Amino acid sequence: MSLSRKRKKELRRLQHDATELWESQQVLVGHAADVAREASRQLAGLGREQVLPAVQDTYNRRVAPVVDRGVKMGRHVVDDKVVPIVGGVVGSALTAWDFANAKRHGVAVPPPRGAFGAKKKSMGLGSVVAIVLGAAAAVGVLYAAWQALRADDELWVADDPLSAPDA
């Protein structure tokens, strides 16, 4: 089946119009990329000049004191609760080891006073709150760092214009 000359001429004109439309769209996409790039630059400047100081001020006034209290409480828990408990557990284990060795060798060793009968105190509500606040602050800092360092791939536009489709 062959096409008439008139139909071929119409098809060539249609292909020419489609190519012109494609080229104008490529120019439009290029301008849109330029506008998006400039908007991104302006937004970054606004963030540095306006948002960042406000966030830092709010952090210094509201979050930093809570974090400092959490760190102090965490140190208190570690120094006054965890270290003595671990020391007691290690001491009890070594005492049990000494008793086992003494029994094996047939030597009578009197038990130390208060080694096995002492009741251990559990962590209080303040300790749990301090640990939770410390973990939440660490997660917040990691999330902020991730947001600041991730790449903005959404603004990518091809450098080479695509060729027009063949009709």
Protein Blocks (a to p, Z undefined) as FASTA:
>chain_A
ZZdfklmmmmmmmmmmmmmmmmmmmmmmmmmmmmmmmmmmmmmmmmmmmmmmmmmmmmmm
mmmmmmmmmmmmmmmmmmmmmmmmmmmmmmmmmmmmmmmmmmmnopacdddehklmpccd
dddfklmmmmmmmmmmmmmmmmmmmmmmpccfklgccfbdcddddZZ
